[in-house]
Amino acid sequence: MAARGMVVELGESTSKVSRGEQVVMEALKVGNVYKIDAVPYAAMMVDNSPHQSGAGYVLVFVDNFSRHVAAYFIKKKSEVPQRFADYKALMETRTGARMKKVRTGNETEFVNKAFNGICTKSGVVHQLTVPYSPQQNGLVERINRTVVEKARAMMHYKKVECKWWAKAVNTAAYLVNRSPNAVRTNKTPHEVVFGEVPRLNHLCVFGSLGFAHIEAASRNKMDSKAYKCMVVGYADAAKAYRVVDISTGKAKHSRSIVVDERDVDGIYAEFDVDTAFLYAPLKEAVYIAVPDGVDAPESTVLKLRKSLYGLRQASREWNNMFDSALKDIGFSPATADPCVYIARGERGFVYLCLYVDDLLVGASTVADADAVRQRLLPKFRLKDLGIARFVLGVEVSKQHERRLVTMKQSRYIGDVRFEMKTKPYRSLIGCLLYISACTRPDMSYAVGSLSRYVENPGRAHWKAAIHVLRYLYHTRDLALRFKGQGDKIKLRAYCDSDWAANRDDRRSVSGVVGFAAGDPIIFKSRTQSTVALSTSEAEMVAASLASQEIKWARQLLKDMMIEQQDATVLMCDNQGAVAMANHVGPSQRAKHMDTGARFVQEAV
């Protein structure tokens, strides 16, 4: 308080806090404690721009005992007395106690005949604050700021239009009433007032997009069963959500909604299955010799009931078993990638990537990620590796405030540089290929060129590979950065090709890169299987490769519930290839490569 220019004076029976000549507050001494005079209920009003419903003011009431907040939205200040009467009747019914005092500001909406009449008739003491002394009504001032800041944060986070500010304020008050309060030993205001712990599993992110069910009585047989909506809160008198119909802009109530919350921060958890191959039963009859140290008659062999590490069918049997286990708990494999599984959690979709016995789980909440582990524990012994930070040689970091995911391989590159001083050429190229395939698309062409000579490398090839490794080491902190964009993720792609650059066989090299969420998710550099007779042919082959990759990426995004509604734009810098892609008739110059051209034309 001293830092704010306030002076505290402690007396034998009273205490006061003052700033200069002004007394800010007083307190009575009870035992060894000075207690500030508390008022059961406090009220204040804040004006704002008109809400979609026409309301321009929000009237806030706070119960001092429970810290329960109630917000009323009014069009005129003259509505304040009636809203006060409604709130008084409601709280007296809920608590079973009569309202005795209410403290308000000195504004005209509180100091008038109607408001005073209600207080006088019901025996409520109406206390007024001194002008320019907001600290005398500090409780409601502080809670009002909390509610307004929560509402502002929710609206800015989801970029909700300002006309829905009243819905945001109402939702913020709803959340405050269901948040623990230290004043009441960490009980929620809702629990203090109603005597029951509030449910929280129905909460969802304000402003989230989703679909609301249309009842059969309200639609024709062939009409859509749902409409796209935005969640803007919770109904007061019913177990339903407040939603806005995107097509009409009207606010409605809906009990059955499916909310898309992919763009909440979310987490990435990593798990490992201990001794994975030993779980799967064998279908074939496999016999082994008796291990040393086991007493058994001569000529005795043992029949395996489970897989062992080293058996050719072990990995396949393990994958079949774990695939069945994931399907049993609600996961479905993606059409585009059988190692990616999708399921619906409590707060959105849950994604699981499987690499042999390593699991990477992406979910909206920790609870959803942990639920996967809990449902697999009865069948497998899982090792919880916590939040994913180093996955298969790729460093993953997440910046929550920027909603940014970064992927790089600086540690792996450093390990390769140290180990490859004595390693053969083939091993070095294998490591470089892995790096270029995961996080370094800029090295795809260079590494692809070096990989042509793994069968018979020379000193020049080794020096070139070391040069690439040295470059990677000095740029090891370069990373892929993916920015959260919710359901606005759009795929776009580029393709290019050189022409007959390889002097040995004169084959061209195709290059493809596809972007989503701000950085490449597709990047390939591949030698063409045929010799192109012109730059247009080489570019057409590259466009064919790009079309294949785009089709795969669109299917994978669709499997992950991020379906691309619009056509994906493929950029090509060769007008001849663009003409061939858009030409539906026969072409004399491209008749020998008709299959690839037709594939691109069909994709276009």
C-alpha positions in Angstrom: 0.0 0.0 0.0 2.9 2.3 0.7 4.0 2.0 -2.9 0.6 3.4 -3.9 0.8 6.4 -1.5 -1.5 4.9 1.2 -1.0 5.1 4.9 -2.3 2.5 7.3 -3.1 3.6 10.9 -3.8 0.9 13.5 -5.7 1.9 16.6 -6.9 0.1 19.7 -10.4 -0.6 18.2 -10.3 0.6 14.7 -8.0 0.9 11.7 -8.1 3.2 8.7 -6.3 3.4 5.3 -5.9 6.9 3.9 -4.3 8.7 1.0 -3.5 12.2 1.9 -6.6 13.7 3.5 -8.9 11.1 2.0 -9.9 8.0 4.1 -10.0 5.1 1.7 -11.4 2.4 4.1 -12.0 1.7 7.7 -11.9 -1.6 9.7 -13.1 -2.7 13.2 -10.9 -4.8 15.5 -12.4 -8.2 16.4 -10.0 -10.1 18.6 -6.6 -9.7 17.0 -7.9 -9.2 13.5 -9.1 -6.0 11.8 -12.2 -6.7 9.7 -13.5 -4.5 6.9 -17.3 -4.0 6.9 -18.6 -6.4 4.3 -21.9 -6.1 2.4 -23.8 -9.2 1.3 -24.5 -8.0 -2.2 -22.8 -5.4 -4.5 -23.8 -4.0 -7.9 -22.4 -1.9 -10.7 -23.1 -1.2 -14.3 -20.8 -1.0 -17.4 -21.8 0.5 -20.8 -20.6 -0.9 -24.1 -21.4 -0.8 -27.8 -24.8 -2.3 -28.7 -24.9 -6.1 -28.6 -26.5 -8.0 -31.4 -29.7 -8.2 -29.4 -29.7 -4.5 -28.8 -28.4 -4.4 -25.2 -25.9 -1.6 -24.5 -25.3 -2.1 -20.8 -24.3 -5.0 -18.5 -25.5 -4.9 -14.9 -23.3 -7.0 -12.6 -24.3 -8.4 -9.1 -21.9 -10.1 -6.8 -22.8 -12.1 -3.6 -20.1 -11.3 -1.0 -20.4 -14.6 0.8 -20.1 -17.0 -2.2 -18.6 -14.6 -4.8 -21.3 -15.7 -7.1 -21.6 -13.4 -10.2 -24.8 -12.6 -12.1 -24.8 -10.5 -15.3 -27.9 -8.9 -16.7 -27.9 -7.2 -20.2 -30.2 -4.2 -20.6 -31.0 -1.7 -23.3 -32.0 1.3 -21.0 -30.8 2.3 -17.6 -34.4 2.5 -16.5 -34.5 -1.3 -16.5 -32.1 -1.5 -13.5 -34.7 -1.5 -10.7 -36.6 -4.4 -12.3 -33.4 -6.4 -12.9 -32.5 -5.8 -9.2 -35.9 -7.1 -8.1 -35.4 -10.2 -10.4 -32.0 -10.9 -9.0 -33.1 -10.4 -5.4 -35.9 -12.9 -5.8 -33.7 -15.4 -7.6 -30.9 -15.4 -4.9 -33.3 -15.6 -2.0 -34.9 -18.6 -3.6 -31.6 -20.3 -4.3 -30.0 -19.6 -0.9 -33.0 -19.6 1.4 -31.7 -16.4 3.0 -33.2 -12.9 2.9 -31.2 -10.1 1.3 -30.3 -7.6 3.9 -27.9 -5.1 2.3 -26.8 -4.0 -1.1 -24.1 -1.6 -2.0 -24.0 0.3 -5.3 -22.4 3.4 -6.8 -23.9 6.8 -6.7 -25.1 6.7 -10.3 -28.7 7.8 -11.2 -29.6 4.3 -12.2 -29.2 3.2 -8.6 -30.3 6.4 -6.9 -33.9 6.8 -8.0 -37.4 6.3 -6.7 -38.0 2.9 -8.2 -34.8 1.3 -6.9 -35.2 2.9 -3.4 -38.9 1.7 -3.4 -37.9 -1.9 -3.9 -35.3 -1.7 -1.1 -37.7 0.0 1.3 -40.6 -2.4 0.6 -38.4 -5.5 1.1 -36.4 -4.1 4.0 -33.0 -4.1 2.2 -30.5 -1.5 3.4 -29.2 0.4 0.4 -25.6 1.6 0.9 -24.0 4.1 -1.5 -20.4 4.7 -2.2 -18.9 8.1 -2.0 -18.3 9.6 -5.5 -14.8 8.9 -6.9 -14.3 6.1 -4.3 -14.5 2.8 -6.2 -12.5 1.1 -3.4 -15.7 1.2 -1.3 -17.3 -1.2 -3.7 -14.0 -3.0 -4.4 -15.4 -6.5 -4.6 -17.7 -5.9 -7.6 -15.1 -3.6 -9.2 -12.5 -6.4 -9.1 -14.8 -9.2 -10.2 -16.2 -7.0 -13.0 -12.6 -6.5 -14.3 -12.0 -10.2 -14.1 -15.2 -11.0 -16.1 -14.5 -8.3 -18.7 -10.9 -9.3 -19.2 -11.9 -13.0 -19.6 -14.6 -12.0 -22.1 -12.1 -9.9 -24.1 -9.5 -12.6 -24.1 -12.0 -15.2 -25.3 -13.2 -13.0 -28.2 -9.7 -12.0 -29.3 -8.5 -15.6 -29.1 -11.2 -16.8 -31.5 -11.5 -13.5 -33.4 -15.2 -13.3 -32.6 -17.0 -10.1 -33.8 -17.6 -7.4 -31.2 -21.4 -7.6 -31.6 -21.3 -10.8 -29.5 -19.7 -9.2 -26.5 -22.7 -9.9 -24.2 -22.4 -13.6 -24.9 -18.7 -13.5 -24.1 -19.4 -11.6 -20.8 -22.2 -14.1 -19.9 -19.9 -17.0 -20.6 -17.1 -15.4 -18.5 -19.4 -15.0 -15.6 -20.5 -18.7 -16.0 -16.9 -19.8 -15.9 -16.1 -17.6 -12.8 -19.0 -19.2 -11.0 -17.4 -22.6 -11.7 -13.8 -21.8 -10.8 -12.4 -22.5 -7.3 -12.3 -19.5 -5.0 -9.6 -19.2 -2.2 -12.0 -17.1 0.0 -14.2 -20.1 0.4 -11.5 -22.8 0.8 -11.2 -23.4 -2.9 -14.9 -24.1 -3.3 -16.6 -22.8 -6.4 -19.3 -20.1 -6.1 -21.7 -22.5 -7.8 -21.0 -25.1 -5.1 -21.6 -22.6 -2.3 -24.9 -21.4 -3.6 -26.4 -24.7 -4.9 -24.6 -27.2 -2.6 -23.3 -29.3 -5.5 -20.0 -29.6 -7.4 -20.6 -28.2 -10.9 -20.1 -30.4 -13.9 -17.2 -29.3 -16.2 -17.2 -32.0 -18.9 -19.6 -30.0 -21.1 -17.4 -26.9 -21.3 -15.9 -26.0 -24.7 -13.9 -23.2 -26.1 -15.9 -20.0 -26.6 -16.2 -19.2 -30.3 -15.5 -22.8 -31.5 -17.1 -23.9 -34.7 -19.2 -27.0 -34.8 -22.4 -28.5 -36.0 -25.8 -28.4 -34.2 -28.3 -31.2 -34.7 -31.6 -30.3 -36.4 -34.5 -32.3 -35.0 -36.5 -34.5 -37.4 -39.7 -32.5 -36.8 -38.0 -29.4 -38.0 -36.7 -30.6 -41.3 -37.7 -32.6 -44.4 -36.4 -36.1 -45.0 -33.7 -35.1 -47.5 -32.6 -31.9 -45.7 -29.3 -31.6 -43.8 -29.4 -33.1 -40.3 -27.2 -30.3 -38.8 -26.2 -26.7 -39.4 -22.8 -25.1 -38.9 -22.7 -23.0 -35.8 -20.4 -21.1 -33.4 -20.6 -21.8 -29.7 -21.2 -18.6 -27.7 -22.1 -19.8 -24.2 -24.5 -21.9 -22.2 -28.2 -21.6 -21.7 -29.4 -20.3 -18.3 -32.6 -22.3 -17.8 -31.9 -25.4 -19.8 -29.1 -27.9 -20.4 -28.2 -26.6 -23.8 -25.6 -24.5 -25.5 -26.0 -21.0 -26.9 -25.0 -21.1 -30.6 -25.0 -18.8 -33.5 -26.2 -20.2 -36.9 -23.4 -19.3 -39.3 -25.7 -19.1 -42.3 -28.3 -16.8 -40.8 -26.3 -15.1 -37.9 -29.2 -15.8 -35.5 -28.6 -17.0 -31.9 -30.2 -20.3 -30.9 -30.1 -22.9 -28.2 -29.0 -26.5 -29.0 -28.6 -29.5 -26.9 -26.8 -31.7 -29.4 -23.6 -30.2 -30.9 -20.3 -31.5 -32.2 -17.6 -28.9 -31.6 -14.3 -28.7 -33.5 -11.7 -27.7 -31.0 -8.5 -28.6 -33.0 -7.2 -25.1 -32.7 -6.9 -25.1 -29.0 -3.3 -25.4 -27.8 -3.4 -29.2 -27.3 -0.5 -31.5 -26.3 1.7 -34.1 -27.9 2.4 -37.1 -25.6 4.8 -39.9 -26.3 4.5 -43.5 -25.1 6.6 -46.7 -25.6 5.4 -50.3 -25.4 7.9 -52.5 -23.4 8.9 -55.7 -25.1 6.3 -55.2 -27.8 7.0 -58.2 -30.0 6.5 -60.6 -27.1 2.7 -59.8 -26.9 1.7 -61.2 -30.3 0.6 -64.8 -30.6 2.0 -66.9 -33.4 -0.2 -68.3 -36.1 2.4 -70.7 -37.6 4.0 -73.6 -35.8 7.6 -72.5 -34.9 9.9 -74.7 -32.9 13.2 -73.8 -31.1 16.0 -75.8 -29.5 16.0 -76.1 -25.8 18.0 -73.2 -24.3 21.1 -74.0 -22.3 20.4 -74.6 -18.6 17.0 -76.2 -19.1 16.7 -79.9 -18.3 14.9 -81.7 -21.0 15.2 -85.1 -22.7 17.4 -85.3 -25.8 15.8 -84.7 -29.2 13.3 -82.4 -27.4 12.2 -79.1 -29.0 10.0 -76.3 -27.7 7.0 -74.9 -29.5 6.7 -71.1 -29.4 3.3 -69.7 -28.4 4.3 -66.0 -28.6 6.6 -64.1 -31.0 10.2 -63.5 -30.3 12.6 -60.7 -31.4 14.4 -62.0 -34.4 11.5 -63.9 -36.0 10.6 -62.8 -39.5 6.9 -62.6 -38.7 7.3 -61.0 -35.3 6.9 -57.4 -36.4 3.9 -58.2 -38.6 2.1 -60.1 -35.9 2.7 -57.3 -33.4 1.3 -54.7 -35.8 -1.8 -56.8 -36.4 -2.4 -57.3 -32.7 -1.9 -53.6 -31.8 -4.0 -52.5 -34.7 -6.9 -54.6 -33.4 -6.3 -53.2 -29.9 -6.5 -49.6 -31.2 -9.7 -50.4 -33.1 -11.3 -51.9 -30.0 -10.9 -48.6 -28.1 -12.4 -46.5 -30.9 -9.5 -45.6 -33.2 -9.7 -45.9 -37.0 -6.7 -46.0 -39.3 -6.4 -43.2 -41.8 -7.0 -44.2 -45.4 -3.9 -42.4 -46.6 -1.6 -43.7 -43.9 -2.3 -46.9 -42.0 0.1 -45.9 -39.2 -2.0 -42.8 -38.3 -5.1 -43.4 -36.2 -8.0 -41.0 -35.4 -10.6 -41.2 -32.6 -12.9 -38.7 -30.9 -12.0 -37.6 -27.4 -13.9 -35.6 -24.8 -12.7 -32.3 -26.1 -12.0 -33.0 -29.8 -10.2 -35.4 -32.0 -7.3 -37.5 -30.8 -4.5 -38.5 -33.3 -2.1 -41.4 -32.8 1.0 -42.1 -34.8 2.5 -45.5 -34.5 6.1 -46.4 -35.4 6.7 -50.0 -34.5 6.3 -49.8 -30.7 6.6 -46.0 -30.3 3.4 -44.0 -30.0 2.9 -40.3 -30.5 -0.5 -39.0 -29.3 -1.9 -35.6 -30.2 -4.9 -34.4 -28.3 -6.7 -31.2 -27.2 -6.2 -31.9 -23.5 -3.9 -33.9 -21.2 -7.0 -35.8 -20.1 -7.7 -37.0 -23.6 -4.1 -38.1 -24.2 -3.9 -39.9 -20.8 -7.2 -41.6 -21.6 -5.5 -43.4 -24.5 -2.8 -44.7 -22.1 -5.4 -45.8 -19.5 -7.4 -47.8 -22.0 -4.3 -49.6 -23.4 -2.7 -50.4 -20.0 -4.9 -53.5 -19.3 -3.4 -55.1 -22.5 0.1 -53.7 -22.7 2.9 -52.3 -20.4 3.3 -48.7 -21.5 6.1 -46.4 -20.6 5.0 -42.8 -20.3 7.7 -40.6 -21.8 5.7 -37.4 -21.1 5.3 -34.5 -23.4 6.9 -35.3 -26.8 10.2 -33.4 -27.1 12.5 -35.8 -29.1 10.7 -38.2 -31.4 12.7 -40.5 -33.7 15.6 -38.1 -33.9 13.3 -35.0 -34.4 13.2 -32.3 -31.7 9.7 -31.0 -31.2 9.0 -27.8 -29.3 5.7 -25.9 -28.8 5.3 -22.2 -28.1 1.9 -21.9 -26.5 1.7 -18.1 -26.6 2.4 -18.0 -30.3 0.6 -21.3 -31.1 3.7 -22.5 -32.9 5.1 -26.0 -33.3 8.8 -26.2 -34.3 10.6 -29.3 -35.6 14.4 -29.6 -36.1 17.2 -32.2 -35.9 20.1 -30.2 -34.5 21.0 -32.9 -31.9 20.8 -35.7 -34.5 22.9 -33.8 -37.0 25.6 -33.3 -34.3 25.6 -37.0 -33.5 25.9 -37.9 -37.1 28.8 -35.5 -37.6 30.7 -37.1 -34.7 30.0 -40.7 -35.6 30.5 -40.5 -39.3 34.3 -39.8 -39.1 34.9 -43.5 -39.3 31.6 -44.7 -41.0 31.3 -45.9 -44.6 29.7 -43.8 -47.3 26.5 -45.8 -47.4 25.8 -45.2 -43.7 26.4 -41.5 -44.0 24.1 -41.2 -47.0 21.4 -43.1 -45.0 21.6 -40.6 -42.2 21.5 -37.7 -44.6 18.5 -39.1 -46.4 16.7 -39.4 -43.0 17.5 -35.8 -42.1 16.4 -34.5 -45.5 13.2 -36.5 -45.4 12.2 -35.2 -41.9 13.1 -31.6 -41.4 15.5 -30.3 -44.1 13.8 -30.0 -47.5 16.5 -27.7 -48.7 18.9 -30.7 -48.8 16.7 -33.1 -50.8 18.3 -32.5 -54.2 21.9 -32.6 -52.9 21.4 -35.8 -50.9 19.4 -37.4 -53.7 22.4 -36.7 -56.1 24.9 -38.3 -53.6 22.7 -41.3 -53.1 23.2 -42.4 -56.7 26.8 -43.5 -55.9 26.3 -45.7 -52.8 27.3 -48.8 -54.8 30.6 -47.5 -56.0 31.6 -44.2 -54.3 34.8 -42.4 -54.9 36.9 -39.9 -52.9 35.0 -37.0 -54.6 31.7 -38.4 -53.5 32.9 -38.8 -49.9 34.2 -35.2 -49.8 30.9 -34.0 -51.2 28.9 -35.9 -48.5 31.2 -34.5 -45.8 30.6 -31.0 -47.2 26.9 -31.5 -47.0 27.2 -32.8 -43.4 29.3 -29.8 -42.5 26.7 -27.5 -43.9 24.0 -29.2 -42.0 25.9 -29.0 -38.8 26.5 -25.2 -39.1 22.8 -24.7 -40.0 21.5 -27.3 -37.6 19.1 -24.9 -35.8 17.0 -24.3 -39.0 13.6 -25.7 -38.2 10.1 -26.2 -39.7 7.6 -24.0 -37.9 3.9 -24.8 -38.1 1.4 -22.2 -37.1 -2.0 -23.1 -35.6 -4.8 -22.1 -38.0 -7.8 -24.0 -36.8 -10.0 -25.1 -39.7 -8.4 -22.6 -42.0 -5.5 -24.8 -43.0 -5.1 -24.6 -46.8 -2.8 -26.8 -48.9 -0.8 -25.3 -51.7 1.9 -26.9 -53.8 4.8 -26.0 -56.2 6.5 -28.2 -58.7 9.6 -27.7 -60.9 12.2 -29.7 -62.8 15.6 -29.3 -64.4 16.2 -30.7 -67.9 18.7 -33.4 -68.7 21.2 -32.1 -66.1 22.6 -35.6 -65.4 25.3 -36.1 -68.0 25.4 -39.8 -67.4 21.9 -40.7 -68.5 20.4 -37.2 -69.3 17.4 -37.8 -67.0 15.8 -34.9 -65.3 15.0 -34.4 -61.6 11.6 -33.4 -60.4 11.1 -31.2 -57.3 7.8 -30.9 -55.4 7.0 -29.0 -52.2 3.6 -28.7 -50.6 2.7 -26.1 -47.8 0.2 -26.3 -45.0 0.0 -24.3 -41.7 3.0 -22.2 -42.8 5.7 -24.7 -43.7 6.3 -27.7 -46.0 4.5 -31.0 -45.2 5.5 -32.5 -48.6 8.9 -32.2 -50.1 10.5 -34.5 -52.7 13.4 -34.5 -55.2 13.2 -37.5 -57.5 15.0 -38.6 -60.6 12.6 -39.1 -63.5 12.2 -42.6 -64.8 12.3 -41.5 -68.5 14.4 -39.1 -70.6 12.4 -36.0 -71.3 12.7 -34.5 -74.8 11.9 -31.0 -73.8 11.6 -28.8 -70.7 7.8 -29.0 -71.0 7.9 -32.8 -70.8 10.2 -32.6 -67.8 7.9 -30.1 -66.1 4.9 -32.3 -67.0 6.5 -35.3 -65.2 7.1 -33.1 -62.2 3.5 -31.9 -62.3 2.4 -35.6 -62.4 4.5 -36.3 -59.3 3.1 -33.2 -57.5 -0.5 -34.3 -58.4 0.1 -37.7 -56.8 1.4 -36.1 -53.6 -1.4 -33.6 -53.5 -4.0 -36.4 -53.8 -2.3 -38.2 -50.9 -2.1 -35.1 -48.7 -5.7 -34.1 -49.3 -6.8 -37.6 -48.4 -4.7 -37.6 -45.2 -6.1 -34.2 -44.2 -9.6 -35.5 -44.9 -8.9 -38.5 -42.6 -7.8 -36.0 -39.9 -11.1 -34.0 -40.3 -9.4 -31.1 -42.1 -11.0 -31.7 -45.4 -10.0 -29.2 -48.2 -13.2 -27.7 -49.5 -11.5 -25.8 -52.3 -9.2 -27.1 -55.1 -5.5 -27.1 -54.2 -3.5 -24.7 -56.2 -0.4 -26.2 -58.0 2.1 -23.7 -59.2 4.2 -24.5 -62.3 6.5 -22.1 -64.0 6.4 -23.7 -67.5 3.6 -22.5 -69.9 4.0 -25.6 -72.1 3.3 -27.9 -69.2 0.4 -25.8 -68.1 -1.0 -25.9 -71.6 -0.7 -29.7 -71.7 -2.4 -30.0 -68.3 -5.4 -28.0 -69.5 -5.5 -29.6 -73.0 -8.1 -32.4 -73.3 -7.4 -33.5 -76.9 -4.6 -35.5 -78.3 -1.2 -33.8 -78.5 1.5 -34.7 -81.1 4.3 -33.5 -78.9 3.1 -35.4 -75.8 1.5 -38.5 -77.2 4.4 -40.7 -76.0 3.8 -39.6 -72.4 0.0 -39.8 -72.6 -0.5 -41.6 -69.3 1.2 -39.0 -67.2 -0.5 -36.1 -69.0 -3.9 -37.7 -68.7 -3.3 -38.2 -64.9 -2.5 -34.5 -64.5 -5.5 -33.5 -66.7 -7.8 -35.6 -64.6 -6.4 -34.0 -61.4 -6.9 -30.6 -62.8 
